Amino acid sequence: MAVIASAPGKVLITGGYLILERPNAGIVLSTNARFYAIVRPLYDEIKPDCWAWAWTDVKLTSPQLSRESMYKLSLQNFDLQCVCSSESKNPFVEQGVQYAVATAHSIFDTEKKETLNKLLLQGLDIMILGCNDFYSYRNQIEARGLRLTQESLAALHPFASITFNEEANSQSCKPEVAKTGLGSSAAMTTAVVAALLHYFGVVDLSSSSKDKECPDLDVVHIIAQTAHCIAQGKVGSGFDVSSAVYGSQRYVRFSPEVLSSAQDVMQGMPLQEAISDILKAKWNHERMNFSLPPLMSLLLGEPGTGGSSTPSMVGSVKKWQKSDPQKSQETWRKLSKANSELETQLNNLSRLAKEQWDVYKCVIGSCSKKRSEKWIELATEPSKEAVVNSLFGARTAILDIRNHMRQMGEAAGIPIEPESQSQLLDATMNMGGVLLAGIPGAGGFDAIFAVTLGDSGGNVATAWSSLNVLALLVREDPRGVSLESSDPRTKDVTAGISAVHV
């Protein structure tokens, strides 16, 4: 009996830095890049003498990293101890296991606890798999002499090895795996927690992909947020976990105080006691369903300049806020206004698509073939003018956002929008059919995003290739965490290739 759950990666298109503080909102899009967790019994049957055992076995396998880790899980306090080298430890999965088991034990009655113990005594066999889109493969592509195209990416084996990243024309290995900034740790933690909670019978995720208001999703969200925060050693905004659970959304963070009990566990508070408090706490995060307007697509491009350390950049911004509160508050106010304006214009476009589809479709189709300075020529009647005005409003808003983010970076002494990225974004904004271009989240040297109109994405990907930018296969997918019917490695590998022609 195997349970397979998946959770998506994310792209934060508005709300960078501001989303750390309530009541600032951010728009986060979930993607078709998904992390998978496969949970099954480690042993086929319970051994006769196992009832006297105080511990059970947990095996964690990550084929992409060529790692297999063994743990002992205490059946008394749910402590998880690694019995292999520390190099193979995964704190996100470890915390996910401990909090999922403790949650089941906390809410189950005596009969269900006995069933849970039987499951645990068979051991836990957990496998994690991340879509290639979470990781950078451009060095491998270049080393093979291939062009930086989506076709080259699609030709890679699904769930390709990420043990190391080869430097072009070099045999050396990087000490860290290069990522694309899609939130792999949040997606992985969410997938593991969801799979375990479903496996234990705490939640039923059978209909979760169709019902984002399903109460069981709230349990997954709370436990995944908790495990993720403890694993990373800080209480972040949580937008990455929230989008991994619920999908694309407008998000306002929860108050950090709701996780005070989880932090007390680090000081010796029993995990079961903390779980009860965490589940009963007032989780005051806010989320509203959101997705890009019709006939618009998300496109990501990897510039090959290396990723950025979000925690250190956030630390620099906070330091600047303390040193110059007046200037920082003014910058944040302007940035918040620009974020709200972009959200308003995108919502306007969704509304116009619903109210006058034929006009909307006609304008978007025409704009997809032209550079933005030509769009005004399409405003030949009031209904078309309304669509064109909202398109221009969205472009103005993203330019304002970029401007304020750049100013914040300069004041804080960090490259929120480095010059190389600015040039690339400006070039992208000038391409035909491009509505928006920016750097997701905290900025820096991560993959950039573009929102394209109609079928223009292919032309943008080709243009990026000539600029030494690798267009990824990532697209927006508003789904959150899902229960899967089969091992993702057995699915038709042409699915990735077909994405090239979107």
DRENLO-955288 format. One record per residue: x, z, y of N, C-alpha, C in turn; residue in three letters. Coordinates in pm, whole numbers, plus 50000, padded with zeros to 5 digits. Atoms other than C-alpha are relative to their C-alpha. Example, Ala and Ser with C-alpha at 12.3 -4.5 7.8 and 13.67 -1.06 7.14 Angstrom:
# residues 2
500895000049881512305078049550500905000050120ALA;499184999449881513675071449894499235007350109SER;
***
This chain:
# residues 502
500845000049880500005000050000500885000050125MET;499195001149879501824987550308499094998650121ALA;500695001549872500624990950666500974993250096VAL;499165007449906501964966250921499324999950136ILE;500524999949863501454971651293501004993150091ALA;499115006649903502824952151587499595004050141SER;500254996849859503144958751959500814990550086ALA;499365010449919504044934952242501045005250099PRO;499114997549888506874933652491499264997550130GLY;500705000449871506094933552862500834993250108LYS;499375004949878506844917953199499275006550117VAL;500594993449883506234939153510500184990850120LEU;499855009749892505464913953783499845006250138ILE;500014992449875504604939254056500125014849967THR;499954985550019505294976254098501385005549970GLY;498664995050025509044978254046500335011850091GLY;499644987649930510235013254150498765007750047TYR;501184992949949506905021554319499175006149888LEU;500854995650110505215025353981500425013649946ILE;499524986950043507305056553922499225011350064LEU;500724989549928505115075554168498524996650012GLU;501425001649976501365080054168499745000250150ARG;500975008450071499135064554297500364985250001PRO;499615014149995501175032454318499694993049869ASN;500385007850118499995005454080501014989049973ALA;499185011450036501824978153895499214990949907GLY;500625009650091500704946553719501014996949891ILE;499115002250114502224944053373499314990649901VAL;500535009850095501714914453142500625002449864LEU;499474999450136502044918352767500284985849954SER;499515013250039503664889752582499804997349851THR;500085003650142503714871152252501235004649923ASN;498854993950068507074887652175499565013649947ALA;500544987850059506164915251933501025006949910ARG;499224991950093507864943551748499085004049885PHE;500794996950119506684950351393500565012349930TYR;499614988750083506724982051187499234998949869ALA;500605000750133506084980750813500225013449931ILE;499934986750063505285014050646499394999349861VAL;500494999550139504925018850271500615012249932ARG;499394988850073505625046050012501424996449956PRO;498625002350045509305049849928500075000249847LEU;500044998950147508485059549567498614996349950TYR;501275004550056505775045449343499095011549960ASP;500824988650044504645079449221500655013150041GLU;499514986749966504985116249295500675006149878ILE;499284994050112507585133149080499405013649964LYS;500674987850046506335162748869500445012750073PRO;499514987649939508525188749038499994999750152ASP;499895001849855508005176249392499225010450079CYS;500814990449925505445202749485500825011950047TRP;499124988949958508265227649511500964995750110ALA;499065005049901510145205549752499595004250142TRP;500264996849859510455215850116500284988050090ALA;499635011949924511705181650221499564987549925TRP;500265012950063510825145450158500924989650062THR;499065010349956512755113250200499354989750092ASP;500435010749910512455087850479501124989750008VAL;499015010849988514215054250475499604990850115LYS;500245009049888514525033350790500914987949984LEU;499245012350017515594997150755499814991050121THR;500035009849893516484973151035500834988049956SER;499265011550054517414939850872500804992550106PRO;499315007649895518374924051205501325006450041GLN;498754992949970521024950751259500815003049874LEU;499364997350130521954951750889500235014949980SER;499904985450011521264989050894498935005749909ARG;500944992450082519655012250645500365014750015GLU;499744985849974519335049150732499105008649912SER;500784990650081518215078050513499875013350075MET;500304987349934516585109650645499335009549902TYR;500794989850067515185142150514498995005450101LYS;501074995249913511825152350663499485013349948LEU;500504986850038510875189150656498484999849994SER;501464999350014507345194750526499455012750064LEU;500434987649935507245227850711499904998250152GLN;500015001449853508215220151070500184985650047ASN;499945014449972508515181851048501294995950071PHE;498685003549948512145182251153500564988549917ASP;499455011750068513875149451068501525000350014LEU;498554999249998517535150650972500614987849933GLN;499335011850052519715120150925501085004349901CYS;499004996650102521835121250609501004988549983VAL;499025010950003523935090750695500795000550131CYS;499164999949881526355081450972499154999750126SER;500754999149875525265088551327499834986350067SER;500095013349940525855051951419498694993049968GLU;501225006950043522745041651230498735007350042SER;501184992549956520435066851396499204991950103LYS;500885006649904517455054251595499075010750058ASN;500784988849946516065081651824498544996550026PRO;501385003749971512915061951911499155000449873PHE;500734999350127511875057851548499945014449951VAL;499964986150046512955093451467498935008450069GLU;501024992449928510775108351740498604995149963GLN;501295005450040507945084951644499535005749867GLY;500344994450132508045097351283499595014650014VAL;500294985649989508165134151377498675002750070GLN;501244997549925505345132251631498784994449928TYR;501145005450076503135110351410499625009449886ALA;500284990850111503475134051113499395013050054VAL;500524987649942502905164551333498584998250051ALA;501365002849952499815148251486499015000349885THR;500895000150117498285141851144499775014249950ALA;500124986350051498995177451033499195008750095HIS;500674991849900497615191451358498484998149999SER;501435002649986494205174651347499254999649866ILE;500665000750131493525173150970499515013649953PHE;500464987750064491465198750782500815002049871ASP;499214996450118492755214950462500044988849897THR;500055010650101491595187050231500844988050040GLU;499235011549953493095159650444501495003150007LYS;498584996249999496335179150477500604998649861LYS;499515001650137496645179250098500264985249970GLU;499815014450019496175141450095501244995250075THR;498825003549920498765138350371501285004049929LEU;498804995350069501265159150175500334991449879ASN;499765008950114500805136949871500674987150046LYS;499395012149944501575106650085501465002550037LEU;498644997049954504625123450234500955002349883LEU;499154997450116505915134249893500434987249929LEU;499565013050052506095097549798501094994050088GLN;499005004949907508505093650087499444989350092GLY;500405010349904508285069650380501074989250004LEU;499115011649991509815035050373499574992150124ASP;500355006149871509855021450730500974988650030ILE;499185011449959511094987050830499584995750140MET;500315004649865511334975151191500594986050022ILE;499605013949973511534938851306499594996450141LEU;500325004249864511724925351660500134984950015GLY;499935014449976510954889651764501304996650074CYS;498755004349936513984870051878499955001050152ASN;500125000349855512614869452233500485012850068ASP;499534987549941513644905752286501514999750026PHE;498534999849997517314896452250500564986850052TYR;499345011949946519754872252407500764992849889SER;499305008250099520924843952184500734988350066TYR;499405011649934522364821052449501474998349963ARG;498595001450040525964828952347500134993049865ASN;499975006750130525214818751989499674985250014GLN;500385014049979523524786952109501164992150059ILE;498875006849937526464778152331501174998649903GLU;498895000550095528954786652056499814988949896ALA;500285010850096527224761351830500024986350066ARG;499965012749929527534734852098498634994250027GLY;501375004749976523764732752143499645001350147LEU;500474999349862521944727252471499155012550019ARG;500804988149967520284756552647498554995850022LEU;501395004449994516744745852564499135008749911THR;500934992850085513634760852412500054994949857GLN;499885005650136514104737252117501145006749924GLU;498874993250065517474753452045499625014149959SER;500464986550033515874787852058499054999849881LEU;501005000850107513004777251833500634996749866ALA;499335003750125515494764151576500675011949933ALA;499414988150059516894799151523499075005649892LEU;500814993750104515754817651213499205011450062HIS;500784988749948512874841551295500665013349964PRO;499404986850021514104877551330501484998649963PHE;498595002850025517674865251349500855012550019ALA;499104988649992520594889151316500395002950143SER;499584995849865521384909151629501115010449990ILE;498914990550018524344928351492500994999250114THR;499095001749886526524913751764499674986950070PHE;500145012349923526554887152032501374993750016ASN;498715006749991529384862152004500204994350140GLU;499635006749875531134851652322500324985549967GLU;499695014150024531374814052352501514998249987ALA;498585002950026534704801552212500825012749978ASN;499284987550023535634836752109499505006649874SER;500404992850120535614858151798499695014650030GLN;500224986049964535174890551991498525003549995SER;501384995350005532034911651971499725009150118CYS;500394990949893530174928852250499635013549938LYS;500334986950056529774966352202498505002749997PRO;501444997849996526074964152284499274986849980GLU;500845011850017523304940352194499424996250135VAL;500575004649873522254919352493498504997849983ALA;501465001250006518534921052566499484992150119LYS;500615008149894516144901152782499115008150093THR;500764991549909514354930852941498515000649973GLY;501435000050034511024929052756499485013549952LEU;500474986850041510874966052670499985001949850GLY;499944999250146512034965852309499785014149948SER;500144986350052512225003752273498555004750006SER;501414996149989508645008652395499154992949895ALA;500765007650101507274981052171500305005249860ALA;499614995050131509234994251873499375013749973MET;500574986650016508135030351927498504999249976THR;501455001450013504505019851968499624994449863THR;500305005950131504554998251654500195010349889ALA;499734989950103506085026451446498925010850001VAL;501024989549989503665052851577498654994949950VAL;501295005750041500655029951528499934998149849ALA;499995002350144501665020351175499895013149923ALA;500034987050069502265056651073498645006850013LEU;501304993449980499045070151227498904993149920LEU;500975007250083497055042851052500265002949852HIS;499614997350139498945048650726499525013949956TYR;500434986350032498135085950741498495001650006PHE;501454998849986494485079450826499575007350125GLY;500344993549873494645095251171499164990750087VAL;500735010049923493425063151334499674988249910VAL;500345012550068491795030851221500164988850101ASP;499695010649904493295001151401499414986549961LEU;500565012650049491244974951218499354991850110SER;500705007349894489264966051530500655002050136SER;499374996549872491734977351797500294987950087SER;499645011849921492734942151900498794994250073SER;501225005249936489104934651991499405009950098LYS;500614989649917488264967752159501085008750062ASP;498954992449933490734981152415499535014050040LYS;500534986849967488425010852477499885008749875GLU;500054992650125488775022252115500715013450016CYS;499374986749984489425060252119501285001649918PRO;498794998950082491985056151841501234994750073ASP;498885005249922494125035852079500555010650095LEU;499554989349910494225065752314500935009649928ASP;499134991250078495735086852036501374993449980VAL;498735007450015498355060051966500785000450130VAL;499345000149870499095058352338500665013450031HIS;499474986749968499565095752381501245003149916ILE;498884996750089501845099552079501194990650025ILE;498915009449972503845068052155500695003350132ALA;499404996149872504345078652518500895012249982GLN;499254987650020505485113052407501304997449926THR;498815002850080507885100552142501024991950079ALA;499105008649923509325074152375500715007950110HIS;499404991949893509895098652661501055009649945CYS;499054990650059511585124252436501244992649952ILE;498875007650053513765097552276500944995350111ALA;499135004949892515005084052609500465011250092GLN;499494988549926515495118852750499465001650140GLY;500624998649868513265114853054498564995249995LYS;501395004249992509645110453154499914988450098VAL;500105011849915509405074953283498584997550044GLY;501345003249950506405057653435499034997449886SER;500865002350116505085047653092499294986749997GLY;500735012749999503915012753188500344991449879PHE;499595008350114505904997052904499285004049872ASP;500744995450117504275018652637498514997050015VAL;501415002749977500845014852796499664985449971SER;500275014250027501084976852785500214996849852SER;499805002150143502414978752428498765004249921ALA;501204995150069499254997852331498774991850038VAL;501265006049953496544981852547500114985450042TYR;499855013849955498014948252651500114998950150GLY;499875002549856498094932552999499055008850079SER;500814990549924496814955853268500565002550139GLN;499584993949874496954970653614500175014849968ARG;499674986750050498625004253560500415009550112TYR;499544988949917498985037153747500455011149906VAL;499394990850094501225062653581499245013349986ARG;500514986550023500265096753437500895010050072PHE;499194989349941501435129353591501005004949896SER;498984995950097504715139553425499725013549935PRO;500264986650052503375174753375499294999949864GLU;500735000350127501245163353079500965000949881VAL;499024999550109504455161952876500875012550004LEU;499204987749991505675196752962500155006749864SER;499914993850134504875209052609501014992849913SER;499035007750078506895180852455501425003850040ALA;498684996049953509825190852671500345014149953GLN;499784986450049509335226952558500475000149855ASP;499555000950139509915215452199501535000049996VAL;498545000549994513495208552301500595014050020MET;499544986349976513705245352397499565009549888GLN;500334991650115512365257752063498525001749971GLY;501444998950025508565254852091499654992349872MET;500385007050124507035245951748499324986750031PRO;500525013449975506205208951729498484999549985LEU;501465000250021502695214951591499255005950119GLN;500634993749884501865237651882500034990650120GLU;499865009349888503165212352131499044988249986ALA;500885011450024501175183951971498575003250042ILE;501354996049963497945203052016499824999950151SER;500074999849853498695208352385500034985950058ASP;499855013749949499715172152436498704992149983ILE;501255007250026496525158552278498865004950090LEU;501064994449916494375181852490500294998450150LYS;499605000949859496275175352814499184989550074ALA;500745009649917494685156453103500904988150031LYS;499235012249979496225122153073499294991850107TRP;500705005749884495355108653415500554986450042ASN;499575013649969496945074253394498764991350022HIS;501115009349974494775045553515500414986149954GLU;499725013850040494525011053368498744991650012ARG;501095009849992492364980853433500484987249934MET;499625012650064492344949253227500434989850105ASN;499505010249908494314921553390500654989049917PHE;499265011250059495554887253293500144989350106SER;499825010749904496794856753475498734991650010LEU;501165008849987494094833753614500104988249903PRO;500005011350093493084804353392500934988750047PRO;499135011649977495424774253366501335003950065LEU;498694995549952498424795453466500775005949882MET;499174995550112501334803653237501195008050049SER;498794992149974504124829153231501184993249933LEU;498785005950054507614815353182501175009150037LEU;498824991749976510834835353147501264991849980LEU;498745007150010514354822653202501175009650002GLY;498834991350009517624839053102501184993350068GLU;498945006549923520334831653359501405001649941PRO;498704998650064523194843653141500995008250079GLY;499114991649920524584868353393500045014349950THR;500004986450056524014898653171498855008150051GLY;501114991549961521364925553187500415010650101GLY;499744989249905521064955453420499545013249941SER;500374986650045520834992853365498925005550091SER;501114995449917517395002653491500155014650042THR;499894985949959518015040753481500985002250115PRO;499024998049893521135038353700499514994250132SER;500545006049877519375015353948498915008850059MET;501044990849953516405038853968500645012250065VAL;499294988549944518825067654028500544997250139GLY;499475003749869520415049054318498904999150105SER;501135001049906517025041954477499505013950038VAL;500454986449970515995078454447500985007150093LYS;498974994149913519285088954607499834995050143LYS;500235005949867518595065154897498755006050064TRP;501234994049947515065079154935500275013750062GLN;499694986649950516465114054979500874999550126LYS;499065000749887519175103155223499364993850124SER;500655006549886516875081955443498494999249975ASP;501434999650035513265093055387499124991450091PRO;500855007749908511855076155698500064985149970GLN;499835014350027513295041555629499464996549861LYS;500445003050136512565043555257498475000149990SER;501474999650003508935053455313499404987650065GLN;500495012049933508465024355552500164987749909GLU;499785011250092509985000055301499005000549885THR;500944998650111507805013855021498584996650044TRP;501355003149950504695010955238499804984950007ARG;500095014549989505404974255308499984993449862LYS;499945005450136506254967554944498675002149928LEU;501304997150062503054984354829498924990650052SER;500985009149940501034963055070500154985949942LYS;499765013350056502664931154940499564999349853ALA;500454999550140502044941654578498484998949991ASN;501475000350000498374947654656499484986250038SER;500435013249957498114914154830500124989849887GLU;499855009350112499474895354529498915002549896LEU;501064996750095497064913754302498654994650048GLU;501255004949943494184904954537499874984949986THR;500065014650007495064868054546499834995149857GLN;500175004050140495404865554168498585002949951LEU;501394996850035492044882854127499044990050065ASN;500835010149932490564858754383499994987049920ASN;499905012550077491814829354178499225001049870LEU;500794998150122490284843653861498514999250031SER;501415000449959486994848154047499574985750031ARG;500345013849965487064812754186499904991349875LEU;500075007650126487744799153837498685002449930ALA;501264996550065484674817253711498804994250074LYS;501145004249918482414807354000499894984850014GLU;500035014549980483414770754040501104993449917GLN;498975004150094485334760153734500494985750024TRP;499605014049986485314722553792500924998050120ASP;499175001149879486714725754145501365006549976VAL;498764992650028489274751654036500914991949908TYR;499225007850097490404730453740500624987850066LYS;499515012049932490754699753960501185003350092CYS;498944996249906492854717654224501265004449926VAL;498834995350075495124735153973500704988349933ILE;499425011750065495614702553784500814991550097GLY;499305008049899496604684254102501245007350052SER;498874992249949498834712354230501135000949898CYS;498974998850104500644713753896500984988550004SER;499145012049995502094679353970500724998750134LYS;499425001149866503174686654328500785012550038LYS;499344988449940505554709054516499045006550098ARG;500994992149925503824736054717499694994450138SER;500285004949864504224719355057498964988750001GLU;500995010850010501934691454930498605005249964LYS;501284994850048499154714654812498924999650109TRP;500974999549892497514716355154499204987150010ILE;500695012949996496614679555119498764999849911GLU;501124999650094494174689454843498805007750056LEU;501074991949942492094711855072499054991150080ALA;500845010049933489634683855149498575004650020THR;501344994549982486504705255130500095015149983GLU;499914985350000485694742555163500295006249864PRO;499804993950132485544749754790501444998049951SER;498605002550039488944733554729500955007850090LYS;499174992749905490354749755040500145014749960GLU;499964986050042489454784254904501045002149890ALA;499024999050108491534777954592501414998450055VAL;498675002549943494474763754787500465011850085VAL;499634988649916494404792655034500465011949916ASN;499594988950086494604817954752501344997249933SER;498695003650055497504798954597501105002950101LEU;499014997349895499364800454927500125015050027PHE;499974985549979498384836954968500855007049895GLY;499194994150107499944845154632501484997150021ALA;498605003649974503144826454722500585008450114ARG;499534991849888503414844755053500265014349956THR;499874986150047502904878154878501275001849917ALA;498814998350085505664872254620501274998950084ILE;498845001049911508064861854898500205013150076LEU;499914987049933507244894155083500535010749905ASP;499534990450100507764914254765501504998649981ILE;498575002450020511144898254709500815004750121ARG;499304996149878512144904255070500175015250008ASN;499944985349991511304941455060500855005849887HIS;499164995450110512944945754719501484997750032MET;498615002849959516114929154853500495010450100ARG;499644990149898516114952355154500255013749937GLN;499834987250068515694982454928501325000249923MET;498765000850074518574970854711501225001250090GLY;498884999449906520854965855009500195014250054GLU;499924986449947519995000255147500515009949895ALA;499604990950107520525016854808501344996349939ALA;498705004250051523704997454737499984994849858GLY;500125005450136522444980754420499444985750006ILE;500445014149998521764944054330498604998149942PRO;501375001950048517964944354298499664985149993ILE;500085014650009517954907354385501354994450042GLU;498665005149969521564895354362499934985850055PRO;499985013249937522544863854551499794988949898GLU;500165010550102522804843554231498554998849955SER;501405000250039519274853554137499134994550114GLN;500765005149885517994846354490500024984750003SER;499885014649999519324810854472499174993749889GLN;500765005250113517754805654132498495001150026LEU;501424998149971514394819954242499524990350108LEU;500385009549894514354798754559499874985949943ASP;500055013350061515124767654356498754998549914ALA;501185000350087512354776554112498724998950082THR;501195000549914509804782554389499804986150060MET;500105013549942510564747454517499704989349896ASN;500325009750105509824730954182498504997049998MET;501405003850008506574712354129499215008849904GLY;500894992350086503714733053991500355014749985GLY;499644985850011505384767054042499255007950107VAL;500724991249908503184793854196500875011750043LEU;499224988049973505454824354169501324999649926LEU;498754997750071509004833454078500575013250048ALA;499464987049962510644867554072500815006049886GLY;499294992450103512694893053881499095011449959ILE;500924989550043510564916253668500555014050025PRO;499644985950000510554953853703500975004150107GLY;499014994349908513624969553858500944989550057ALA;499145010549948515294936053926501354999649931GLY;498675000950057518974929553870500254986649935GLY;499555012450065520404904053630499234996649874PHE;500815003250117517664903953366499384986150016ASP;500695012849995515624873153284499034999550118ALA;500945001749890513594859353575498674995249943ILE;501295005250044509904850353555499494989750099PHE;500735009549915507854821653689498574999349949ALA;501385002850037504114816253692499744985650040VAL;500155014349978503394779353655498554995749987THR;501365005450001500264758453704499874988849899LEU;500285011050093498734736053440501104998049898GLY;498995003650100501274717853225501414999150058ASP;498705001649933504204721553465501125008249937SER;498994991350059505994747653253501124992549931GLY;498995007850070507794721553046501034994050095GLY;499085005649901509264705053354500905010850059ASN;499214988949946510384738753488501085004149900VAL;499034996450104512064747153156501154990049996ALA;498975010450000513924713953167500905001350122THR;499224998349877514984719653527500905012249990ALA;499184987950018516194754653440501224996949914TRP;498895003250090518334740553160501144993450077SER;498975006649919520164718753414500695009850093SER;499424989649915520794750553616500685010949916LEU;499364990650093522314767953310499135012349973ASN;500964989350030519184789053261499264996549873VAL;500675002250127517714792752914498555004650009LEU;501424996649999513904791352917499635006249865ALA;500374993150123512594816352663498664994949948LEU;501255004350062509674810852427498855009750029LEU;500974989549970507804840552575498844994450083VAL;501215003149924504234836152698499185012750016ARG;500914988649990501594860252820499064999949881GLU;501014997950104499434873952539499375013450032ASP;500604987449952496954900152664499735010449893PRO;500254990350107496694916952322500985011750007ARG;499134988550013498084951752277500395002049854GLY;499604996850137498944969451953498974994349902VAL;500895006450097497504952451645500415003549858SER;499754998750142497184957351273500194986049944LEU;499695013250054498744928051088499604999149853GLU;500465001850138497544913350760501134996349904SER;498915004050088500934901850631501355002450067SER;498634998649952504684905550665500304988350095ASP;499785010949903505654885750979501064990049954PRO;498965009150047508624870650795499464989249908ARG;500595010050090506264851750565499134990050074THR;500865008949923504374835050847500694986650022LYS;499505013649979504764798150922501014999950115ASP;498964999849897508044794351111499794989450106VAL;500245010249898506664764351296499225005650118THR;500744994049888504664788351514500875000950123ALA;499094999149886507714793851731500294986450059GLY;499685013449952508464756851751498844994350081ILE;501165005349929504924748651861499915005650141SER;500054993949868505344772452154500784992050103ALA;499205008149909507874748252300499134990150076VAL;500815010749942505124723352371498805005250079HIS;501124994449925502784747352551499984994150140VAL;
***
